[in-house]
């Protein structure tokens, strides 16, 4: 805190014109610190329900269906050619209706059109296939 004792050019009748800002600054700093402390920290977390413990290993080998898309956009189901989109949709519906749904391995050729691959993936998802994956990605690596 500061105090104006007097100066050479002042008389006793003159009032102090300067305001003492030190207590005001002290109070403002204390309020700022209290505000910073009381603001809750924002945590960006996602709540996940993770399983507890280790599940027993599966003794069953899952059934795997391979859907291959060749360079000329022809589609095969486990090596059997699919003639039209209707038969592909029928195969997907049949696989989705099974109680233990098979794993779908989509194997696109690197020269196949993106539109065809995306269409097959969208049809599989729309018809209820949940176990779906793209395999054979090593062909897309550099130098091959």
N, C-alpha and C positions, 0 to 999 in steps of 0.2 A: 504494500500500500504506500501511496505517496502522500506527502503533505507539503503544502505550500506555506513555508514559514514566513516568508516576506521577502521583499526585494528592495532594492535601493530606491526605486521610483514610486513605491506605493505608500499610501497613508493608511491609517487605521479605518477610515470611513469607506474606503473602496471595498467592494465585495469580490470574492473569488469568481472569476469568469470561466476558468477552465474546469471541465468536468473530469473527474477521476474515473478512467475507464478500466482500471486494473480489476476491481471487483466484478464488473460486468463481464469481462473476458473470462475470469475464473469461473463464474457461474455458467457461462455458455459452454466452456470446455467440459465441465462436470455434466451438464445436460447432454452434450454430444456423446460423451463416453457412456452414459446410462442408456441412451438411445441405441448405440451400437451393440451394447451387451444384451439388451432386451429383444432385439430383432432375431427371430428364429432363423437358424441356418437353413437354407434351401438345399435339400438333398434331391438329387435326380436319381431315383432308384426305381426299379421295377420289381413289384412283388411277384415272386414265383413260388408255387407250391411244389417243392422238390420232394421226391420220395425219400423216405427214411430207410436206411439200411441197404444191403445189397440184395437184389432179387435173385432167386435161384436161376441157374443157367437153363436155357431152353433146350429140351431134348429133341424137339421136333425141328426138322429142317424145313424152312419156309418154302412154299411153292413160288417159283420165279417164272414170270412171263416176260419174254423179251420182245419188245416192239422195235423193229429196226426200220429206219428210214434211209433208203439208198440214195445214191447221187442223182438218180432220175426221179426222185420223190415218190418212188414206189414203196409201199408199206408192207412189211411182213410181220405176222404174229407167230412167234416161235418157229420161224422158218417157213411158214405157209403164207403164200402171197394173199394179200387182201385186195379184192377187186375194186370195191367202191367204198364210199364213206358210210353207207348204211350197214355194211357188214362189220366195219370197224366199230361203229357205235353199238352194234349188237354184241360184239365181243366184250366191249367195255361194260355194258349193262350186265352181261352174264357174270363177269368177274366181280363187279361191285355187289351183286346179289349174293355172292358166296358168304357163308358165315365167317370163314377164316379167309379174308381177302388176300389174294396172292400179291407178291411184290411185283410192281411194274418197272422193268428196266427199259428205258427209252434209249436206244442206241442210234443217234443220228450220224450220218456220214458227213464229213466236213464239207462236201460239195452240195449237200442238200439245201434247199431253200429254207430260209428262216421262217417264212410264212407257213410252210408245211409242218415244221417242227412245232411251232407255236400253236397251230391249229390242233395237232394231236394232243399236246399238253392241255390245252383248254378243254377239249372234249373229254379227256380223262378226268379232269377236275370237276367239270360240270356234271358228269354222270356218277360222281361219288367215289372215285378211286382215291384212297388216302395214302397208300404205300406206293409212292411214285418217286423215281429217281432217274437222273441222266447218267449213263455210263459211257465209257469209251472216250473220255475227255483227253486222254493222252495223245490222241491224233491231232489235237489242236495246239499242242505245245510247239514252240519255236524249234526249227531245225529238223522237223520231221516231214 
